[in-house]
Structures are given as structure tokens and as C-alpha cells.
């Protein structure tokens, strides 16, 4: 028998590459733009290159809550994917149409959309010299990269720390906390001589029992003044306090009418029968001795 060679074919597995999904989320940052400005850009007669550059300037200004900023062509190139020369050309065209405005070394979007003029677009040459490109790039990239990097890190730190409590630096020599005021002891309050301490303590204990503890020095002063006014119209402090406790009142009140004076009854002295002369009494006949 002849030996038959069998050829085993192993299928080649395709290369699997991990594709990162990119999902836009406002937590990663957002640009606050007026609706009218977006509508003006959408309806403007712009080329694809001009539209890209225009949106990139919107992102680089309003995306950082600024109207204008020093923005290099290289930054716009990174956002749009256009070459720096094409960015420079589209930028000049947008400036000529009043879509972009220059403010010294800063550039920004012209919010006055009624001033945009697409018919007066400058015919810029397709060739941009190296010297001009270097001059523009050098002028606009000074201190821009470090500033933007700082902003990006600030936004990232703000997002990471949104759910973390703020860290309060500890002082090397912390100040001692102020002691709370001592609670008022109404039972040991200073009272006038005409007010009995036992009478006053009965009032303080009553207020404590009904859940209305005296906590203010002014409450003590007002109570004593009320008792003094009541005393002036003939009432004793014991009477006023006992009446308030018996009636279940929280406060002490001055009676509306002054107290009527007590009536004194004069007692007549007992008659002295021994000192009186009642005359001579005759004995009856049956009482006389035989």
C-alpha cells in the first residue's frame, strides 16, 4: 500500500486589535456658545477648510470662557488636521470676511454676525512663504502652550476632585476653641431682700418641671420687676408666685386691681361684773330663817 500524506491546513486567525470607544461627554469639558452664533456659522457660505478653522477658533476661545486669546496656527492644525499653511490661509480669509477679529496678538470670533461679509473674501495666494509662516507662528505661540497645558490639567483635576472633600491644611499651632458660655443657674440668682429665697426656688423648680427652664438673665429681671410692681399695690410675692403655679401659668403677672385693705374688727372688752353695783336684793320670805 502506498502511504498517503495528509496535509493539514490550519486557518490563520485574523489580527484582533483593541479599538477604543470614544464617547463625547460634557464631564470632559464643554463649550458654551450662543445659538445664534452656531446658526450663523452653519448657514455661512464657507468652504470646508474655512468651516473647520472657524469651529476650531470657537473651541479655543469659548471653550476656555474667553472671547479672544493668543492662538498659534499649530494649535488649530492639531484640532482640524490641516497643515499649518492651510490654517494660516483660511484664517486670513476669515479675517477678511470679518468672521474673525484681531485684537493685538489675540484672535477671536466676531460675535457681530451681521458684519460678516462673504463677498469681500481676500484672494490669498496658495503659496505661503516660510519666513511669513515662521513669523506668524513665533508671534502667536509665545507662552501659549504652557498656558493651555495648565488649563487642561486644571480641568482634569477639577473633574477628578468633584466627589472628594476639600483638603483643609492643618495649622502648626491651632487656636484653642472658645469655651461655651456657662449655663445660667436661676436658683442662685441675686434676689432682693423682700423676696424669700424659698419662694423664689419654688418658682424656679416649677418652671423646670414644666419644661420651661429659666435660661435668660432678662427673664429673672422681668420676674423680679413684676413681683415688685405687685408688691407696690399690696400683693406679697408668695401670693403672686403661688397663684401662677396653681393656675399652671408660665409667667408671672401683675394683678389688674390693687389689693383691698383687710377689715379690722374691734373686739369689746369683757364686762367687769364684780365692779358693778347692782343694789341690794331682798331675800324672799321662804329663804329667811325662822
DODOFI-842403 format. One line per 2 residues: number of its first residue (from 1); for each residue z, y negated, x negated of N, C-alpha, C, O. Coordinates in steps of 0.2 Angstrom, whole numbers, plus 5000, padded with zeros to 4 digits. Layout:
<sites>
NUM	Z/Y/X/Z/Y/X/Z/Y/X/Z/Y/X ~ ...
</sites>
This chain:
<sites>
1	5000/5006/4996/5000/5000/5000/5000/4994/4996/5003/4994/4990 ~ 4996/4989/4998/4996/4983/4994/5002/4978/4996/5004/4978/5002
3	5005/4975/4991/5011/4970/4993/5008/4964/4995/5004/4960/4992 ~ 5010/4962/5001/5008/4956/5004/5013/4950/5003/5019/4951/5004
5	5011/4945/5000/5015/4940/4998/5016/4935/5004/5011/4933/5007 ~ 5022/4934/5006/5023/4929/5012/5025/4922/5009/5029/4921/5005
7	5021/4917/5011/5023/4910/5009/5027/4907/5015/5025/4907/5021 ~ 5033/4905/5013/5037/4902/5017/5036/4894/5017/5037/4891/5011
9	5035/4891/5022/5034/4884/5022/5040/4880/5025/5042/4882/5031 ~ 5043/4876/5021/5049/4873/5023/5047/4866/5025/5044/4862/5021
11	5049/4864/5031/5047/4857/5033/5051/4852/5030/5057/4852/5028 ~ 5047/4847/5028/5050/4841/5025/5054/4836/5030/5051/4834/5034
13	5060/4835/5028/5064/4831/5033/5062/4824/5031/5062/4822/5026 ~ 5061/4820/5037/5060/4813/5035/5066/4809/5032/5072/4811/5034
15	5065/4804/5029/5070/4800/5026/5073/4796/5031/5070/4792/5035 ~ 5080/4797/5032/5083/4793/5038/5087/4787/5035/5091/4788/5030
17	5085/4782/5037/5088/4775/5035/5093/4772/5040/5091/4772/5046 ~ 5098/4770/5038/5103/4767/5042/5100/4760/5044/5100/4756/5039
19	5099/4759/5050/5097/4752/5052/5103/4748/5055/5106/4751/5060 ~ 5104/4743/5052/5110/4739/5055/5108/4735/5061/5103/4731/5061
21	5112/4735/5066/5110/4732/5073/5113/4725/5072/5119/4724/5070 ~ 5109/4720/5074/5111/4713/5074/5111/4710/5081/5107/4710/5084
23	5117/4708/5083/5119/4706/5089/5121/4699/5089/5126/4697/5085 ~ 5118/4694/5092/5120/4687/5092/5126/4686/5096/5127/4689/5102
25	5131/4683/5094/5137/4682/5097/5140/4675/5095/5140/4673/5089 ~ 5142/4671/5100/5145/4664/5099/5151/4664/5095/5153/4659/5092
27	5154/4670/5094/5160/4670/5090/5158/4669/5082/5162/4668/5078 ~ 5152/4671/5081/5149/4670/5074/5147/4663/5073/5144/4661/5068
29	5148/4658/5078/5146/4651/5077/5140/4650/5082/5136/4654/5085 ~ 5140/4644/5085/5135/4642/5089/5133/4634/5088/5137/4631/5085
31	5128/4632/5091/5125/4625/5090/5125/4622/5097/5122/4624/5102 ~ 5129/4616/5097/5129/4613/5104/5123/4607/5104/5124/4602/5100
33	5119/4609/5108/5113/4605/5109/5112/4602/5116/5113/4606/5121 ~ 5110/4596/5117/5108/4594/5124/5102/4597/5127/5098/4599/5123
35	5103/4599/5133/5097/4602/5136/5091/4598/5136/5085/4601/5135 ~ 5091/4592/5137/5085/4588/5137/5082/4588/5130/5076/4588/5130
37	5086/4589/5125/5083/4589/5118/5079/4596/5117/5074/4596/5114 ~ 5082/4601/5120/5079/4608/5119/5072/4608/5123/5067/4611/5121
39	5073/4605/5129/5067/4605/5133/5061/4600/5130/5055/4602/5131 ~ 5063/4595/5127/5058/4591/5123/5055/4595/5118/5049/4594/5117
41	5059/4598/5114/5056/4602/5109/5051/4608/5111/5046/4609/5109 ~ 5054/4611/5117/5050/4616/5120/5043/4614/5122/5038/4617/5122
43	5043/4608/5125/5037/4605/5128/5033/4601/5123/5027/4598/5125 ~ 5035/4600/5117/5032/4596/5112/5025/4599/5110/5025/4606/5109
45	5020/4595/5108/5014/4598/5105/5015/4599/5098/5012/4595/5094 ~ 5018/4604/5096/5020/4606/5089/5016/4612/5087/5015/4617/5091
47	5015/4613/5080/5012/4619/5078/5018/4624/5077/5024/4622/5077 ~ 5016/4630/5075/5021/4635/5074/5026/4633/5068/5032/4634/5068
49	5023/4630/5063/5026/4629/5057/5031/4623/5059/5037/4623/5056 ~ 5028/4618/5062/5032/4612/5064/5038/4614/5068/5044/4611/5068
51	5037/4618/5073/5042/4620/5078/5048/4624/5074/5054/4623/5075 ~ 5046/4628/5069/5051/4632/5065/5055/4627/5061/5061/4627/5061
53	5052/4622/5058/5056/4617/5054/5060/4613/5059/5066/4611/5057 ~ 5058/4611/5064/5061/4607/5069/5068/4610/5071/5073/4607/5071
55	5067/4617/5073/5073/4620/5075/5078/4622/5069/5084/4622/5070 ~ 5075/4622/5063/5079/4623/5058/5084/4617/5056/5090/4618/5054
57	5081/4611/5057/5085/4605/5056/5090/4604/5062/5095/4602/5061 ~ 5088/4606/5068/5093/4606/5073/5099/4611/5071/5105/4609/5072
59	5098/4617/5069/5103/4621/5066/5107/4618/5061/5113/4619/5061 ~ 5104/4615/5056/5108/4612/5050/5111/4606/5052/5116/4604/5048
61	5110/4603/5057/5114/4597/5059/5119/4598/5065/5125/4598/5064 ~ 5116/4599/5071/5120/4600/5076/5124/4607/5076/5130/4607/5079
63	5122/4611/5072/5126/4617/5070/5132/4616/5067/5137/4620/5067 ~ 5133/4610/5063/5139/4608/5060/5142/4602/5063/5146/4598/5060
65	5140/4601/5069/5143/4595/5073/5141/4588/5069/5145/4584/5069 ~ 5135/4588/5067/5133/4582/5063/5126/4580/5066/5122/4584/5068
67	5125/4573/5066/5119/4570/5068/5114/4570/5062/5108/4572/5063 ~ 5116/4569/5056/5112/4569/5050/5116/4572/5045/5122/4572/5045
69	5112/4574/5040/5115/4577/5034/5110/4578/5028/5104/4577/5029 ~ 5113/4579/5022/5108/4579/5016/5106/4587/5016/5110/4591/5014
71	5100/4588/5018/5097/4595/5018/5091/4596/5014/5087/4592/5014 ~ 5092/4601/5009/5086/4602/5005/5081/4606/5008/5082/4610/5013
73	5075/4605/5005/5069/4609/5008/5071/4617/5007/5068/4621/5011 ~ 5074/4619/5002/5076/4626/5000/5080/4629/5006/5079/4635/5008
75	5084/4625/5009/5089/4627/5014/5084/4629/5021/5085/4634/5024 ~ 5080/4624/5022/5075/4625/5028/5071/4631/5027/5069/4635/5031
77	5069/4632/5020/5064/4638/5019/5068/4644/5020/5065/4649/5022 ~ 5074/4645/5018/5078/4651/5019/5079/4652/5027/5079/4658/5029
79	5079/4647/5031/5080/4648/5038/5074/4650/5041/5073/4655/5045 ~ 5068/4647/5039/5062/4648/5043/5057/4654/5040/5053/4656/5043
81	5059/4655/5033/5054/4660/5030/5048/4657/5027/5044/4660/5024 ~ 5047/4650/5028/5042/4647/5025/5043/4645/5018/5048/4645/5015
83	5037/4643/5014/5038/4641/5007/5041/4634/5007/5040/4630/5012 ~ 5043/4632/5002/5046/4625/5001/5041/4620/5002/5042/4615/5005
85	5035/4621/4999/5029/4617/5000/5027/4616/5007/5026/4610/5010 ~ 5027/4621/5011/5025/4621/5018/5031/4617/5022/5030/4614/5027
87	5037/4618/5020/5043/4615/5023/5042/4607/5022/5043/4603/5027 ~ 5041/4606/5016/5040/4598/5014/5034/4595/5018/5035/4589/5021
89	5029/4599/5019/5023/4596/5023/5025/4595/5030/5023/4590/5033 ~ 5028/4600/5033/5030/4600/5040/5035/4595/5042/5035/4591/5047
91	5039/4594/5037/5045/4589/5038/5042/4582/5038/5044/4578/5042 ~ 5037/4580/5033/5034/4574/5033/5030/4573/5040/5029/4567/5042
93	5027/4578/5042/5023/4577/5049/5028/4575/5054/5026/4571/5059 ~ 5034/4579/5055/5038/4577/5060/5041/4570/5059/5043/4567/5064
95	5042/4568/5053/5045/4561/5052/5040/4556/5055/5041/4551/5058 ~ 5033/4558/5053/5028/4553/5056/5028/4553/5063/5025/4548/5066
97	5030/4558/5067/5029/4558/5074/5036/4556/5077/5037/4557/5083 ~ 5040/4554/5073/5047/4551/5075/5051/4557/5078/5056/4555/5081
99	5050/4563/5076/5054/4568/5079/5060/4569/5074/5066/4571/5076 ~ 5059/4567/5068/5065/4567/5063/5066/4560/5060/5061/4556/5060
101	5072/4559/5059/5073/4552/5056/5077/4552/5049/5081/4557/5048 ~ 5075/4548/5045/5078/4547/5038/5084/4542/5039/5082/4536/5041
103	5090/4544/5036/5095/4539/5035/5097/4539/5028/5102/4542/5026 ~ 5094/4535/5024/5095/4535/5017/5093/4542/5014/5087/4544/5014
105	5098/4546/5011/5097/4553/5008/5098/4558/5014/5097/4564/5012 ~ 5099/4556/5020/5101/4561/5025/5095/4561/5030/5091/4556/5031
107	5095/4567/5033/5089/4568/5038/5092/4571/5044/5097/4575/5044 ~ 5089/4569/5050/5092/4572/5056/5087/4572/5062/5081/4569/5061
109	5088/4574/5068/5084/4575/5073/5084/4568/5077/5090/4566/5078 ~ 5079/4565/5079/5079/4559/5083/5080/4561/5091/5076/4564/5094
111	5086/4559/5093/5088/4560/5100/5084/4556/5105/5084/4558/5111 ~ 5081/4551/5103/5077/4547/5107/5070/4550/5108/5065/4548/5105
113	5070/4555/5113/5064/4559/5114/5058/4555/5116/5052/4557/5115 ~ 5059/4550/5120/5054/4545/5122/5050/4542/5116/5045/4540/5117
115	5053/4542/5110/5050/4539/5105/5046/4543/5101/5042/4541/5096 ~ 5046/4550/5102/5041/4555/5099/5034/4553/5100/5032/4552/5106
117	5030/4553/5095/5023/4551/5095/5019/4556/5092/5018/4556/5086 ~ 5016/4561/5096/5012/4566/5093/5005/4564/5091/5002/4567/5087
119	5003/4559/5093/4996/4556/5092/4995/4553/5085/4990/4552/5082 ~ 5001/4551/5082/5001/4547/5076/5003/4552/5070/5006/4549/5065
121	5002/4558/5071/5004/4563/5066/5000/4561/5059/4994/4561/5059 ~ 5003/4561/5054/5000/4559/5047/4996/4565/5045/4999/4571/5046
123	4991/4564/5042/4987/4570/5039/4989/4571/5032/4986/4567/5028 ~ 4993/4575/5031/4996/4576/5024/4992/4581/5021/4989/4586/5024
125	4990/4580/5015/4986/4585/5011/4990/4591/5010/4996/4592/5010 ~ 4985/4597/5010/4988/4604/5009/4991/4605/5002/4995/4609/5001
127	4989/4600/4997/4992/4601/4991/4998/4597/4990/4998/4591/4991 ~ 5004/4599/4987/5009/4596/4986/5011/4597/4978/5012/4602/4976
129	5011/4591/4975/5012/4591/4968/5019/4594/4966/5023/4593/4969 ~ 5019/4597/4960/5025/4600/4958/5030/4594/4956/5036/4595/4958
131	5028/4589/4954/5033/4583/4952/5036/4580/4959/5042/4579/4959 ~ 5032/4580/4964/5035/4577/4970/5040/4582/4973/5045/4580/4976
133	5038/4589/4973/5042/4594/4976/5049/4594/4972/5054/4594/4975 ~ 5049/4593/4965/5055/4593/4961/5059/4587/4963/5065/4587/4963
135	5056/4581/4964/5059/4575/4965/5063/4576/4972/5069/4574/4973 ~ 5059/4578/4977/5062/4579/4984/5068/4584/4984/5073/4583/4987
137	5067/4590/4980/5072/4595/4980/5078/4592/4976/5084/4594/4979 ~ 5077/4589/4971/5083/4587/4967/5087/4581/4970/5093/4581/4970
139	5083/4577/4974/5086/4572/4978/5091/4574/4983/5096/4572/4985 ~ 5089/4580/4987/5092/4582/4993/5097/4588/4992/5100/4589/4997
141	5097/4591/4986/5101/4597/4985/5107/4595/4982/5111/4600/4980 ~ 5109/4589/4980/5115/4587/4976/5121/4588/4981/5121/4585/4986
143	5125/4592/4979/5132/4593/4982/5131/4596/4989/5135/4596/4993 ~ 5125/4599/4991/5124/4602/4997/5126/4609/4998/5129/4611/5003
145	5124/4613/4992/5125/4620/4993/5133/4621/4993/5135/4625/4997 ~ 5137/4618/4989/5144/4619/4989/5147/4617/4995/5152/4620/4998
147	5145/4611/4998/5147/4609/5005/5146/4614/5010/5150/4615/5014 ~ 5140/4617/5010/5138/4621/5016/5142/4628/5015/5144/4631/5020
149	5143/4630/5008/5146/4636/5007/5153/4635/5010/5156/4640/5012 ~ 5156/4630/5008/5163/4628/5011/5164/4629/5018/5168/4631/5021
151	5159/4626/5022/5159/4626/5029/5158/4633/5032/5161/4635/5036 ~ 5154/4637/5028/5153/4644/5031/5159/4648/5030/5161/4652/5034
153	5163/4647/5024/5169/4651/5023/5174/4648/5028/5179/4652/5030 ~ 5174/4642/5030/5179/4639/5034/5178/4642/5041/5183/4644/5045
155	5172/4643/5043/5171/4646/5050/5173/4653/5050/5175/4655/5055 ~ 5172/4657/5044/5173/4664/5044/5181/4664/5044/5184/4669/5048
157	5185/4660/5040/5192/4660/5040/5195/4659/5047/5200/4662/5049 ~ 5192/4654/5051/5194/4652/5057/5193/4658/5062/5198/4659/5066
159	5188/4662/5061/5186/4667/5066/5191/4673/5064/5194/4676/5069 ~ 5193/4674/5058/5197/4680/5056/5205/4678/5058/5208/4683/5059
161	5206/4672/5058/5213/4670/5059/5215/4668/5066/5220/4665/5068 ~ 5210/4669/5071/5210/4667/5078/5216/4670/5081/5219/4667/5086
163	5218/4676/5080/5223/4680/5083/5229/4681/5079/5234/4685/5080 ~ 5229/4677/5073/5235/4678/5069/5239/4672/5069/5237/4666/5070
165	5246/4673/5069/5250/4667/5070/5250/4663/5064/5249/4665/5058 ~ 5251/4656/5064/5251/4652/5058/5256/4653/5053/5262/4655/5056
167	5255/4653/5047/5260/4654/5042/5263/4647/5040/5260/4643/5038 ~ 5270/4647/5041/5274/4641/5040/5277/4642/5033/5281/4646/5032
169	5275/4637/5029/5278/4638/5022/5286/4637/5022/5288/4632/5026 ~ 5289/4641/5019/5297/4641/5018/5299/4636/5013/5297/4636/5008
171	5304/4632/5015/5306/4627/5011/5311/4630/5006/5315/4634/5008 ~ 5311/4627/5000/5316/4630/4995/5323/4629/4997/5328/4633/4996
173	5324/4623/4999/5331/4621/5002/5331/4619/5009/5331/4613/5011 ~ 5331/4624/5013/5330/4622/5021/5336/4618/5023/5342/4619/5021
175	5335/4614/5027/5340/4609/5030/5345/4614/5035/5342/4618/5039 ~ 5351/4613/5035/5356/4616/5039/5354/4614/5046/5353/4608/5048
177	5355/4619/5051/5353/4617/5058/5359/4613/5061/5365/4615/5059 ~ 5358/4609/5065/5363/4605/5068/5367/4609/5073/5364/4613/5077
179	5374/4608/5072/5378/4612/5077/5378/4609/5084/5377/4603/5085 ~ 5378/4614/5088/5378/4612/5095/5384/4608/5097/5389/4610/5095
181	5384/4604/5102/5390/4600/5104/5395/4605/5107/5393/4610/5111 ~ 5401/4603/5106/5406/4607/5109/5407/4606/5116/5406/4601/5119
183	5408/4612/5120/5408/4611/5127/5414/4607/5129/5420/4607/5126 ~ 5414/4604/5135/5419/4599/5137/5424/4603/5140/5423/4608/5144
185	5431/4602/5138/5437/4605/5141/5440/4600/5146/5444/4596/5144 ~ 5438/4601/5153/5441/4596/5158/5448/4597/5159/5452/4592/5161
187	5451/4603/5157/5458/4604/5158/5462/4600/5154/5468/4598/5156 ~ 5460/4599/5148/5464/4595/5143/5462/4587/5143/5463/4584/5138
189	5458/4585/5148/5456/4578/5148/5461/4574/5149/5467/4575/5151 ~ 5461/4567/5146/5466/4562/5147/5466/4560/5154/5461/4557/5156
191	5472/4560/5157/5473/4558/5164/5478/4552/5164/5482/4552/5160 ~ 5478/4548/5169/5483/4543/5170/5490/4546/5171/5491/4551/5173
193	5495/4542/5171/5502/4544/5172/5503/4546/5179/5507/4550/5180 ~ 5500/4542/5184/5502/4543/5191/5498/4549/5193/5499/4551/5199
195	5494/4553/5189/5491/4559/5191/5494/4565/5188/5495/4565/5182 ~ 5497/4569/5192/5501/4575/5189/5496/4580/5186/5490/4581/5188
197	5498/4583/5180/5494/4587/5176/5493/4594/5181/5487/4597/5180 ~ 5498/4596/5184/5497/4602/5188/5492/4601/5194/5488/4605/5196
199	5492/4595/5197/5487/4593/5202/5480/4593/5199/5475/4596/5202 ~ 5479/4590/5193/5473/4590/5190/5470/4597/5188/5464/4598/5189
201	5474/4601/5186/5472/4608/5184/5470/4612/5190/5466/4616/5190 ~ 5473/4611/5196/5471/4614/5202/5464/4612/5204/5460/4617/5206
203	5462/4606/5203/5456/4604/5204/5451/4607/5199/5445/4609/5201 ~ 5452/4607/5193/5448/4610/5188/5447/4617/5189/5441/4620/5189
205	5452/4621/5191/5452/4628/5192/5448/4629/5198/5444/4634/5198 ~ 5448/4625/5203/5444/4626/5209/5437/4625/5208/5433/4629/5210
207	5435/4620/5204/5428/4619/5203/5425/4625/5199/5419/4627/5200 ~ 5429/4628/5194/5427/4633/5190/5426/4640/5195/5421/4643/5194
209	5430/4641/5200/5430/4646/5204/5424/4646/5208/5421/4651/5210 ~ 5422/4640/5211/5416/4640/5215/5409/4639/5211/5404/4638/5214
211	5410/4640/5204/5404/4640/5200/5401/4633/5199/5395/4632/5197 ~ 5405/4628/5200/5404/4621/5198/5408/4618/5193/5411/4613/5194
213	5408/4621/5187/5412/4619/5182/5411/4612/5180/5405/4610/5179 ~ 5416/4608/5178/5415/4601/5176/5413/4601/5169/5416/4603/5164
215	5407/4598/5168/5404/4598/5161/5402/4591/5158/5400/4591/5153 ~ 5404/4586/5162/5402/4579/5160/5408/4575/5160/5413/4576/5165
217	5409/4571/5155/5415/4566/5155/5414/4561/5160/5419/4559/5162 ~ 5408/4560/5162/5407/4555/5168/5410/4558/5174/5413/4554/5178
219	5409/4564/5175/5412/4567/5181/5419/4567/5182/5422/4565/5187 ~ 5423/4567/5176/5430/4566/5175/5432/4559/5177/5437/4558/5181
221	5428/4554/5174/5430/4547/5175/5429/4545/5182/5433/4542/5185 ~ 5423/4548/5186/5422/4546/5193/5428/4549/5197/5430/4546/5202
223	5430/4555/5196/5435/4558/5200/5442/4555/5199/5445/4554/5204 ~ 5443/4552/5193/5450/4548/5192/5449/4542/5196/5454/4539/5199
225	5443/4538/5195/5442/4532/5199/5443/4533/5206/5446/4529/5210 ~ 5440/4539/5209/5441/4540/5216/5448/4541/5218/5450/4538/5223
227	5452/4545/5214/5459/4546/5216/5463/4539/5215/5467/4538/5219 ~ 5461/4535/5211/5464/4528/5210/5463/4524/5216/5467/4520/5219
229	5457/4524/5219/5455/4520/5225/5459/4522/5231/5461/4519/5235 ~ 5459/4529/5231/5463/4532/5237/5470/4530/5236/5473/4529/5241
231	5473/4530/5230/5480/4528/5229/5481/4521/5231/5486/4520/5234 ~ 5476/4517/5230/5477/4510/5232/5478/4509/5240/5481/4504/5242
233	5475/4513/5243/5475/4512/5251/5480/4517/5254/5480/4518/5260 ~ 5485/4519/5250/5490/4523/5252/5490/4531/5252/5495/4534/5254
235	5485/4534/5249/5485/4541/5248/5487/4543/5241/5485/4540/5236 ~ 5491/4549/5241/5493/4552/5235/5487/4556/5232/5483/4559/5236
237	5486/4557/5225/5481/4561/5223/5482/4568/5225/5477/4572/5226 ~ 5488/4571/5226/5489/4578/5228/5485/4578/5235/5482/4584/5237
239	5486/4573/5240/5483/4574/5246/5476/4574/5246/5473/4578/5249 ~ 5473/4570/5242/5465/4570/5241/5462/4576/5239/5458/4579/5241
241	5466/4579/5233/5463/4585/5230/5464/4591/5234/5460/4595/5235 ~ 5470/4591/5238/5471/4597/5242/5467/4597/5248/5464/4602/5250
243	5465/4591/5251/5460/4591/5256/5453/4593/5254/5450/4597/5258 ~ 5451/4591/5248/5444/4593/5246/5444/4601/5245/5439/4604/5246
245	5449/4604/5242/5450/4611/5241/5450/4615/5247/5446/4620/5248 ~ 5454/4612/5252/5454/4615/5259/5448/4615/5262/5446/4620/5266
247	5444/4610/5262/5438/4609/5265/5432/4612/5262/5427/4612/5264 ~ 5433/4614/5256/5428/4618/5252/5423/4613/5249/5417/4614/5248
249	5425/4606/5248/5420/4601/5245/5420/4602/5238/5424/4604/5234 ~ 5414/4600/5235/5413/4600/5228/5416/4593/5225/5418/4594/5219
251	5416/4588/5228/5418/4582/5226/5424/4579/5229/5427/4582/5233 ~ 5427/4573/5226/5432/4570/5229/5430/4564/5232/5426/4560/5229
253	5433/4562/5238/5430/4556/5242/5436/4552/5244/5442/4554/5245 ~ 5435/4545/5244/5440/4540/5246/5440/4540/5254/5434/4540/5257
255	5446/4541/5257/5446/4541/5264/5443/4534/5267/5444/4529/5264 ~ 5440/4534/5273/5437/4528/5276/5443/4523/5278/5441/4517/5278
257	5448/4526/5281/5453/4522/5283/5459/4522/5279/5461/4527/5276 ~ 5463/4516/5278/5469/4516/5274/5474/4520/5278/5474/4521/5284
259	5479/4523/5274/5484/4527/5277/5489/4522/5281/5492/4517/5278 ~ 5491/4524/5287/5496/4521/5291/5502/4522/5288/5504/4527/5286
261	5507/4516/5288/5513/4517/5285/5518/4522/5290/5517/4522/5296 ~ 5522/4526/5287/5526/4530/5291/5531/4526/5295/5534/4521/5292
263	5533/4528/5301/5538/4525/5305/5545/4528/5303/5546/4534/5303 ~ 5549/4523/5302/5556/4525/5301/5561/4524/5307/5561/4519/5310
265	5564/4529/5309/5568/4530/5315/5576/4528/5313/5578/4531/5308 ~ 5579/4523/5316/5586/4521/5314/5591/4525/5317/5591/4525/5324
267	5595/4528/5314/5600/4533/5317/5606/4529/5318/5609/4525/5314 ~ 5609/4529/5324/5615/4525/5326/5621/4529/5323/5621/4535/5323
269	5626/4525/5321/5632/4529/5318/5636/4532/5324/5636/4529/5329 ~ 5639/4538/5322/5643/4541/5327/5649/4537/5329/5653/4533/5325
271	5651/4537/5336/5656/4533/5338/5663/4536/5336/5664/4542/5335 ~ 5667/4531/5334/5674/4532/5332/5679/4532/5338/5682/4527/5340
273	5679/4538/5341/5683/4539/5347/5691/4538/5345/5695/4536/5350 ~ 5693/4539/5339/5700/4538/5338/5702/4531/5337/5708/4530/5338
275	5698/4527/5336/5700/4520/5335/5699/4516/5342/5701/4510/5342 ~ 5697/4519/5347/5696/4515/5353/5703/4516/5357/5706/4521/5357
277	5704/4511/5361/5709/4510/5366/5707/4512/5373/5704/4508/5376 ~ 5709/4517/5375/5706/4519/5382/5712/4518/5387/5711/4520/5393
279	5717/4514/5386/5723/4513/5391/5728/4518/5392/5727/4524/5388 ~ 5732/4517/5396/5737/4523/5397/5735/4527/5403/5733/4524/5409
281	5736/4533/5402/5734/4538/5408/5740/4541/5411/5744/4543/5407 ~ 5741/4540/5418/5746/4543/5421/5746/4550/5422/5740/4553/5423
283	5751/4554/5421/5751/4561/5422/5751/4563/5429/5755/4559/5433 ~ 5748/4568/5431/5748/4570/5438/5755/4573/5440/5759/4575/5435
285	5757/4573/5446/5763/4575/5448/5765/4582/5447/5771/4584/5445 ~ 5760/4586/5447/5761/4593/5445/5762/4595/5438/5765/4600/5436
287	5760/4589/5434/5761/4590/5427/5768/4588/5424/5770/4589/5419 ~ 5772/4584/5429/5778/4582/5427/5783/4587/5427/5783/4592/5431
289	5788/4587/5423/5793/4592/5423/5798/4591/5428/5800/4585/5430 ~ 5801/4596/5431/5806/4595/5436/5813/4592/5433/5818/4591/5436
</sites>
